[in-house]
Amino acid sequence: MKRMATRTAAVTAATLVLGGCGTDPPPVCDSLAAVQTTMHQIRNVNVSENGLAPLKAHLQQLKVDVRLLLTDAAAQFAPEVEGVRAAAEQVSTSVATAQQTPDAAQISEVRTTLGALRSSLENLGDAMSGTC
């Protein structure tokens, strides 16, 4: 009877431990999904109709998302995440400049930096494809 209880407890413990393995994606995958969602929101901002304020709000969220992604990715994807962080900073700078001088050249610069950000996100996604 005592052996049966011990065996049952061992099987239950093993089931709990092994049941959690491999079912949930690592946190870095959730962080990447958050960055991708925010980037999608940025792409959908209509600067012509709504101005730069909505874009700036999404960029603030993107900074938060990228910081979390950098933390979650640690050393494994650091070069790619650093590229995303740097590109996001460039977008923020170009938006701030465009707010002060809202002309065609500055709006074009915002588009250019958003394209660079999209490319760096694609590079990160490619690097993480085996993980997520």
N, C-alpha and C positions, 0 to 999 in steps of 0.2 A: 504494500500500500504506500509506504514511504517512497519507494523507488518510482512508483507511478506518478506521485505528486511532483517529485523532482524532475522526472522526464517531461511531464506536462508543462511545468514552469520553464524548463529549458527550451522546449519547442515554442512556447508562447513568446519568450524573450527573443528567440531567433527570428520569429515571424515579424515581430515589431521592428527589429533592427534591419532585417533584410527588406521588409516591406517599404521602408523609406528610401531605399537605394534606387537610383536610376529613374524614379518616377517624376520628380520635379526637376525642371531645368535649373541650372545654376543661376544665382542672382544676377550675374553679368548679362544673361539673356533678357531678364526683365528690364534691366537698365538700358540695354540696346533698344528694346521695344519702346521704352519711354522716349528716348532720343528720336527714334524714327517717327513716332506719333507727333512730337512737337515739330519736327522738321516738316511733316505733312501739313500741319497747321500753318507753318510759316509760308509754305508754297501756296496755300490757299488765300493768303492775305491779298486783298486788292488795294494796293497802295494808291492807285488813281482815285478810287472811290472813298476810301477810309483814311487816307493819310498814313503816316508812319507810326502813329501811336499803337495800333494793334500789333504791328510787326515788332516794335520794341518790347511789348509785353511778352510776346512769344519768345523773343530772344533772351529775356531774363529767365524764363522757364528753361530754355535750352541750356543756359549756363548751369543751372541747378542740376539738370539731367546729366550733362556732360561730367560735372564734378562727381556725381554718384557713379557714373559709368567708369570714370578713371579709378575711383576707389575699388570698385568691384572687379575691374579688369586686372588690377595690380600689374605685375611685371609681364604677364603673359601677352597682353595686347597694348602695352604702354606706348610704343611708337605710333600706332594707328590712332589711339585715343588722344595722344598729344597733338596729332594732326587735326583731329576734330576740334579740340579745344582752341588751337591757334586759329583755325578757320572761323570758329564762332566769335572769337575776339575781333577778327577782321570785319566780320559782318556787323558787330556791335559798333565798332568805330565808324564804319561807313554809314550806318544809320544815324549815329549822332551827328556826323558831318552833314548828312542830307537834311536833318531837322533844322540845322542852323542855316544852311544854304540849299533850299529845296529847288534845285534846278535839274535839267535833264542829265547833265554830266554826273551829278551826285546820285541820282536815281539809277543811272546806268551802273555806277560803281557798286551800289547795293546789289543789283542783279548779278554782277560779276562775282562778288564775294559770296553770295548765296550759291552760285554754281560751284565755287571752290569748296564750300561747306558740303554740298551734296556729294561731290567727288570723294571727299575725305570720309564721309559716312559710308559710302559704297566700299571704300578700301577696308574700313573697319568691319563691315558686314561680311566681306569676303574672307578676312582673316578669322572671323568668328564662326564661319559657316560649319565647321566641324564640331563646334561646341554647342551651338544652339539649334 
